[in-house]
Amino acid sequence: QQPVQSPQAVILREGEDAVINCSSSKALYSVHWYRQKHGEAPVFLMILLKGGEQKGHEKISASFNEKKQQSSLYLTASQLSYSGTYFCGTGGSGSARQLTFGSGTQLTVLP
Amino acid sequence: KAGVTQTPRYLIKTRGQQVTLSCSPISGHRSVSWYQQTPGQGLQFLFEYFSETQRNKGNFPGRFSGRQFSNSRSEMNVSTLELGDSALYLCASSLLQGSSYEQYFGPGTRLTVT
């Protein structure tokens, strides 16, 4: 079952904040976040494992609420380089490591 | 450390032909996964190999196959190509350390079937 991402697209100005959500109808073991720029491969941002932890990477952080079966990606003080399509991928435990990706959120940061 | 490499980067084939794509994972990574990316279906899992064994397989027809060599390099093969096979094929390598398994993608092979 593919996770649902929202919003589908967001446009913001440099310096503004954004939140991207990823929800699953299945119990989550892990959530992986990637950013993909046009014509390029997805770039790994962070992984969150079951346990409700929150992670941060510069001005990008994420949370994982296993009870709600959702994760959120927070981008603060957006930079032009943040533009791209953000994907969440949900993974299982044990040998079920393949990722099931959402349809992506297109983020555009304007000067 | 070198990243994931994929060859070729671009490929044009005709319906009915077959194609082989190659992926070299990050040094030390033993798991290689393959994904297909299309505008309509998004990113979809094809299969995963670990230590030369297929561990998981996605919902794709048998025309899609793969293998992994002892040096962890992997190949995927698509036989009897169809127009719908046109896509970006991505491989991702993973170290599989502990319970964490970050996957790092290669640049992909853009396959066009005419």
Contacts between the chains, C-beta under 8 A, distances in Angstrom:
chain1	res1	chain2	res2	distance
A	2	B	42	7.7
A	30	B	101	7.7
A	32	B	102	7.2
A	32	B	103	6.9
A	34	B	105	7.6
A	40	B	107	7.2
A	41	B	90	6.1
A	41	B	105	4.2
A	41	B	106	6.1
A	41	B	107	5.0
A	41	B	108	5.4
A	42	B	43	7.5
A	42	B	90	7.3
A	42	B	105	4.9
A	43	B	105	7.5
A	44	B	102	5.6
A	44	B	103	6.9
A	44	B	104	5.6
A	44	B	105	7.4
A	47	B	100	6.1
A	47	B	101	7.7
A	47	B	102	5.3
A	49	B	99	6.3
A	49	B	100	6.6
A	87	B	43	6.5
A	89	B	43	7.6
A	89	B	103	8.0
A	91	B	101	7.2
A	93	B	99	8.0
A	95	B	55	5.7
A	95	B	56	6.8
A	96	B	56	6.7
A	97	B	31	7.4
A	97	B	33	7.8
A	97	B	48	6.5
A	97	B	55	7.4
A	97	B	56	6.9
A	97	B	94	7.4
A	97	B	96	7.6
A	97	B	101	5.5
A	98	B	33	6.3
A	98	B	45	4.2
A	98	B	48	5.7
A	98	B	56	4.8
A	98	B	58	6.7
A	99	B	33	7.7
A	99	B	35	7.9
A	99	B	43	7.9
A	99	B	45	6.4
A	99	B	103	6.6
A	100	B	45	6.9
A	101	B	35	8.0
A	101	B	42	5.9
A	101	B	43	4.0
A	101	B	44	7.6
A	102	B	42	7.7
A	103	B	42	5.2
A	104	B	42	6.7
